[in-house]
Amino acid sequence: MEHPDSKYINALLTNDEILLKEIYQKCFGKIRYFVVNNQGTDDDAWDLLQEAMLSIFYRIKRQPFMLTCPFDAFIYIVCRNLWIKELRKKHNRGVTTGMDEGYSFKGEDDLARAEECAMQQDRRKLFVEKLNELEEGCRKLLQQNWSGLKLDEVAAMLKISYAYARKRKSECMAKLVMLMKKSPQYEQLKW
């Protein structure tokens, strides 16, 4: 399914100045953060973003392309890979991963990595959204347990018995899973 951010792909093809400006405003901060934290400058980040935009432009001119993830995630991954290649070529230094915590990419295909990154972001967003829909007691119990506390410690903090905390945790998890599965986005996120 095509992502609403496909308008940015079309903007590249049609040279839509307004949307192109929006791309720079929306994406430059993340790119700058990554580059500056990895032996680069603001100018390097600007050049990198322009290079990535040109790279994407030439790719979509050669072959039809359907964006299925947020454009900023896609262009971030393209920039990240271009910058890593640049650093390896010039300095042969290590790179601080910075903005991509929790994502481990092994292949060479930027598009696949961007889509996976976006998919993980969308999954996390759905999870947090549905977690926030739970009643406060459920949410607190789960969050405290996931923070590293043992269930007996959580039970003591909430002033409930351990047996009830176990039962309640199971019920809350079931409710969370049900809320997530009821969401129209659930099937699209390939859980």
N, C-alpha and C positions, 0 to 999 in steps of 0.2 A: 504494500500500500504506500502510495506516495505521501511524503511528509509535507505539511503546510509550508515549511521553509524552502520548498522547491522554487518559490518565487525568487530566491537569491540565485539559483542556477539560471533561471530565465533572465535575471538581471545581468548576469555575466554575458550571456549570449546577445542580449539586446543593447548592452551598454546603458542601462537605466541608471542615470546619475544619482537619483534619490536613493534607490535601493543599494547601490554600490557604496554610497556614503554611509548608509545604515550598517552595512557589513563591517566597514572599518570601525565605526563607533562601537558596534556590538562585540567585535572580536579582538580588537587591538590590545585591550587590557590583559587578557589571558595570555596572548602571544608574548607581549612585552614581559610579563611576569616570568614566564618560562625562560625566555632568552636571557634576560638580565640575571636570572639565577643560575645560568649556565654559560658563564664567560662571555656574555654578549652585552650590547648597548641598546639604547632606544632606537638608534639608527639601524642597527642590525635587525631588530624586531620589525621595524617598518619595511625594510627591504625584504625580509622573509615573508611577511604577509603579502606583499605585492607579488613575490615570486610564486607563492602558493596559489594566489588568485589566477595568475597566468597559467600555471600548471593545470589547474582545474579547468580553466577556459579551453585550453588546447585538448584536454582529455574529452570534454563533452562535445567539442566540435568534431572530433574523430569518430566518436561512438555515442549512440543514444545512452542517456544516463538518467536513472530515476533515484532521487534522494529519498531515503527511507528513515533518516535520522535527522536530528537538529543540525542545521548548517554550521553553527559555531563549533559543535563537537567534531564534525567532519573536517573543517578547515584547521582546527587545532591539531588534530592527528597528522594532517598533511604537513603543517608547519613544524610540528615536533620531529617528524621523520626527516624533513629537509635539514633542520638545524643539527640533528644528531649526525647526519651524513657530513655536513659542513665541518663540524667539530672534529670528527674522525679524520677527515681529509687534512685539515689545517694543523690541528694541535695533537691529535691522538690522545686526548684527555677523557676522563670519565665524565658522565653527565648525571646531574641531579634530576630525578624524575619529577619532582615538584608537583604539578597539577594532576597527575594521573594516578593518584593513590588508589590501590585496589584493582588496577587493571594490568593484566599481564598479556602483552601482545608478542606473538612469536613469528607470525607470517610476514610476508613482504607486501601484502595488499593493503594500501592505505584505506580504501573504501571499506573493506571488511572490518578493519580495526575500528574505524570511526563508527560503523554501524553497531559493532559489539559494545563500544564505549557508550553510545547513545542508548542502546538496549539496557545496559546495566544502570544507567542514570534513570531511565524511565521506570525500570523495576523498583529501584530504590524510592523514587518519587511516589509510585503507587503504594508501596509498602508503608511509607510514612503517612501518606494521606489516609489509608485505611486504619493504621494504628491510631491516628488522631480521632477517628470516628468511634473508637471504643470508649466505653464509659471510663471515667477517670481512675477508678479503682483497678480495673483491668490493665489500663495503660501503665499505671504506676508499678503494679506487680511485675509486668513483663519487662519494663525498662530497667527496673532495679535488678532483676534477675539477670538480664543481659549485660548489665554494667560490670558483671564479674562477681557479684555477691552470691553466696550460696542461698538456696531456697529457704533454709532454716533461718538465716540472717534476715532475709527479706520478710519472712513471717514475723519475726520478732519486731522488726521496724514497723510493720503494719499492724502489730498487736493482734495477730490471728494465729491459730494453731498451724503447725507444720502440715498436718493432714489436710486442713482446709486450703492452705496455700497451694499444695500439690493439685488438689481437685480444681481449685479456681484457676490455676495456671493452665491446666488442660482445657478448661472451658473457654478461657480467654483466647488461647491459641486457636481453638476450633472456630471461634467467632471471627478472629482475624482472617483465618484462611477462607472462611465462607464469604466475608466481605470482599476479599481480594478476588475470589473466583466469580463473584457476581458482577464485578466491574467489566464493562465492555473492553477495556484495554488488556485484560488478563490474557486472552487468547492470542493477542498480537505480540505479547512479550515473550512467547516461546519458553515458558517456565520449564 
